[in-house]
Amino acid sequence: MLDRRTFLGSAFAAAALGRTGAASAEPAAPPQARGHWPPAVFQDDENYWRTLRREFTIPADEAFFNTGTLGSSPRIVQDAVVDHMRWKDATIAHWDYKADHPDYFAGYRPEVELRTKLAALVGCDADELAITQNATFGANYCANGLTLRPGDEVIMTNHEHVGCESPWQLRAKRYGIYIKKVGLPVPPESPQQLIDLFVNATTPQTRVWAIPHLTSQLAIRFPVDRMCAIARERGILSIVDGAQCCGHMPLDLRRMGCDAYFSSPHKWLLAPPGSGFLYVRRDLIPNVWATVVSGQWDNYRDGMYRFMQIGTGSLSALKGYEAAIDFHNRIGGERIERRIVVLADRLRAGLAQIPGTRISSPQHAELRSATTVWSLTGTTAVQLMDALWDRAKVRVRSMGDPWGVRQCCHIYNLPEDVDRTLATARRLATERRA
């Protein structure tokens, strides 16, 4: 049996108040994370991952493969949120709103501890990060905060998520910038093919390359390090949509060399819904306007702090965000990536043996990830999604026709979950041929 390290939470607020007295002006300390940390790592064997699977509350007979939309948080993240919320509600009368007492909500605080921990995870300095609700916030800050003039050009793909595309469309409609879309081949043949699409579309008017790190629709992994370097050489800003990447693959934003990067850790990092971040390279920060503002909107002393002035938010959710980083770090980002790619390769290899299946996501080693988009001849995307759930309790997401379904492998998935997918696909293929 693998070792398991348990962090027991402090007593709930009622007991704490009993110790301090009903008239005390000092609320009890917030609870520490309880629940279970991942088992200590001795080897990358299947027992380790099966033990880890028990830290998630997804029923054992159900397989969840839609992490690309929203991840399932482990118990320790759930507990961090719920315990802090209970503590906040039980001790709220002790909060006197004085400057020397910490706030009970987020939306105005610098969140230095969380930003420092997140910066270590993604490879940058804490003051280059703003905590946001999601990648869409980051895309909006970039599209509406940069100084661009009528006629300036932004290049993006024709596979952008609406949360990244729409802010640029708004800017174009209001202020006359020009959006140029490059069409992606399905699937792309090589990293150089993707680079050439942007290079060949570039003109003297090009000011921004809006690059998806991993596309939401077909899981195309872009060679962002090389593209950011090329953009820098040409005096073009590189704005990277990393919504699908934090927790999915190790990040080093300094090495990547992007000018800005945003992500949604409530997906692959398994943080609570509403967990996001925006990174802006230090020397670019003064040139980006904060477009959702409150009291500290003009405070340039702490880098990206002014982008966090969005009004009252959930401090409890941020406790879960921090717990998700700790959970991820205890397992190890590289170990997670190896595991989930092994599962995805098992899925892709099995699908390739089933007549009538088509994989639209990349097969090239440098372009693929833990996400596979596939279809079955004679079956619509919605029919395939429903059949996998009704017959095997396998939850994927329809990406519409002709692409089929998107299947994201993560650490709460096991080999037998992949095998159930393949067995169901084989039965469906046989029925379609009959």
Secondary structure, 3 states (H helix, E strand, C coil): CCCCCECCCCCCHHHHHHHHCCCCCCCCCCCCCCCECCCCCCCCCHHHHHHHHCCCCCCCCCEECCCCCCCCCCHHHHHHHHHHHHHHHHHHHHCCCCCCCCCCCECCCCCHHHHHHHHHHHCCCHHHEEEECCHHHHHHHHHHHCCCCCCCEEEEECCCCHHHHHHHHHHHHHHCCEEEEECCCCCCCCHHHHHHHHHHHCCCCEEEEEEECECCCCCCECCHHHHHHHHHHCCCEEEEECCCCECCECCCHHHHCCCEEEECCCCCCCCCCCCEEEEECHHHHHHCCCCCCCCCCCCCCCHHHHHHCCCCECHHHHHHHHHHHHHHHHHCHHHHHHHHHHHHHHHHHHHHCCCCEEECCCCCCCCCCCEEEEEECCCCHHHHHHHHHHHHCEECEECCCCCCEEEECCCCCCHHHHHHHHHHHHHHHHHHHC
